[in-house]
């Protein structure tokens, strides 16, 4: 297995960043249910995820990060941020405790395959300029059932690929380490072409784990970014994921 080294684009020369995240789960084959957040923060160097860079398939063995974190910002960019999806218009108010903008937790929004999200930021003084950015929302990801594991053979993973160069896939095959029982994973950064074969040595690792501890998480993601001035960058990412068991 080879390293995943083309997932990020290191941004140099920016001091202030606006980061928008739209996270969804499959609602149906054509719709996703999502929530959105935005934070503004300062950093001297940040690795910016860029789905356009994922033009090859790479997999590594890795630990599974089970840490739960709450995203917090540092600055305001106006009283609220506007989100437009299709005919829907939503307001993301500013949370003074978390220093971020977010859709209310109890009211996710629904979108349909092919729709875009448009974010309008009013700006606030020298903290952050008025701006807009859009992204085509990640389409629902529909995997085929995972076939039975067979020793010495590759494991074919298939899904409804978009063959869209702006879209990429993260595949996480999770299992219990046979020696420590710690949950680990085969982590793959993939093109969104609908197909990858996990080699036989990866299958052997999965087979060594109890079936009850095996699962597959498949995530589609798409990004966009905009340089607002010589010190400020705005970035948006849309993700959608689904989880299956591995027999």
ABEGO torsion letter per residue (X at the ends): XBBBAAABBBBBGBABBBBBBBBBBBABAABBBBBBBBBBBBBABBBBBBAAABABBBBBBBBBBABBBBBBBABBAEABBBBBBEABBBBBBBBAAAGBBBBBAABBBBBBBGBBBBBBBAEBEAABBBBBBBBBBBBBBBBBBBBBBBBGBBBBBBBBBAGBAABBBBBBBBBBBAAAGBBBBBBBBBBBAGBBBBBAAAAAAAAABBAAABBBBBBBBBBBBBBABAABBBBBBBBBBBBBBBX
